């Protein structure tokens, strides 16, 4: 099985990652020298603790709702909305309700 999804096919992103009770699931969609694209699902109450990344990252919420803190400032992001987390700035995610997201990270 390939580490990423087949190129040249139509993808229904929200349907490609399932929820896991009490957990977080990730599936890599695409990875190359420019960056990577990853699908995530978070059960309600799950999240990622504060951290930084050396490149900009865009979150697109595919389902549900998350609180995303950037440099300590909270942002509620819902299905159909996106937010860009700048490189080298602390950010964290928390599932207000279960949610799915597409994370796109681009190396600068």
C-alpha positions in Angstrom: 0.0 0.0 0.0 1.3 3.5 -0.9 2.3 5.9 1.8 0.2 8.6 0.0 -2.9 8.6 -2.1 -2.9 7.9 -5.8 -2.3 10.9 -8.0 -4.9 11.7 -10.7 -7.9 10.4 -8.7 -10.8 12.4 -7.2 -10.5 12.4 -3.4 -13.4 13.0 -1.0 -11.1 14.2 1.8 -13.5 14.1 4.8 -14.4 10.5 3.9 -10.7 9.4 3.8 -10.1 9.6 7.5 -12.2 8.1 10.2 -12.7 9.2 13.8 -11.2 7.1 16.6 -12.9 7.2 20.0 -10.6 9.1 22.3 -7.9 9.5 19.7 -6.3 11.3 16.8 -5.8 9.8 13.4 -3.5 11.1 10.6 -3.1 10.0 7.0 -0.5 11.5 4.7 -2.0 12.6 1.4 1.1 14.0 -0.3 4.8 14.6 0.6 7.7 15.9 -1.4 10.6 18.3 -1.0 8.3 21.4 -0.9 6.2 20.2 2.1 3.4 17.8 2.9 -0.4 17.5 3.1 -1.9 15.4 5.8 -5.5 14.6 6.8 -6.3 14.5 10.6 -9.3 13.5 12.7 -9.6 14.4 16.4 -12.2 13.1 18.8 -13.8 15.7 21.0 -11.4 16.8 23.7 -8.3 15.7 21.8 -5.7 18.0 20.4 -2.0 18.9 19.9 -0.1 20.7 22.6 1.7 23.9 22.0 4.6 23.6 19.5 6.3 25.4 16.6 7.1 24.3 13.1 9.8 25.8 10.8 7.3 26.4 8.0 3.9 28.0 7.4 1.0 25.6 7.8 -2.6 26.0 6.7 -5.5 24.2 8.4 -8.7 23.6 6.5 -11.5 22.3 8.7 -13.4 19.6 6.8 -15.9 18.7 9.6 -16.6 19.9 13.2 -15.0 22.6 15.1 -11.6 23.3 16.7 -9.9 25.9 18.8 -6.6 26.8 17.3 -4.3 29.0 19.4 -1.6 30.9 17.6 0.9 32.7 19.9 -1.6 32.2 22.7 -4.6 33.8 20.9 -7.5 31.4 20.5 -9.4 31.1 17.2 -12.6 29.0 16.7 -12.4 27.4 13.3 -15.4 25.5 11.9 -16.2 23.3 8.9 -15.5 25.2 5.7 -13.1 27.6 7.4 -9.3 27.8 7.3 -6.5 29.5 9.2 -2.7 29.9 8.5 -0.3 29.2 11.3 2.9 31.1 10.7 6.3 29.5 10.8 8.2 29.5 14.1 5.2 30.8 16.1 3.8 28.6 18.9 0.4 27.0 18.0 -1.9 24.4 19.5 -5.1 22.7 18.5 -8.1 21.5 20.6 -11.2 19.7 19.4 -14.2 21.7 20.8 -16.2 18.9 19.1 -14.8 16.1 17.0 -13.3 17.5 13.8 -11.4 16.7 10.7 -8.8 18.9 9.0 -6.5 19.0 6.1 -3.1 20.3 7.1 -0.8 21.8 4.4 2.8 22.6 5.3 5.0 24.5 2.9 8.7 24.7 3.4 10.1 28.2 2.9 
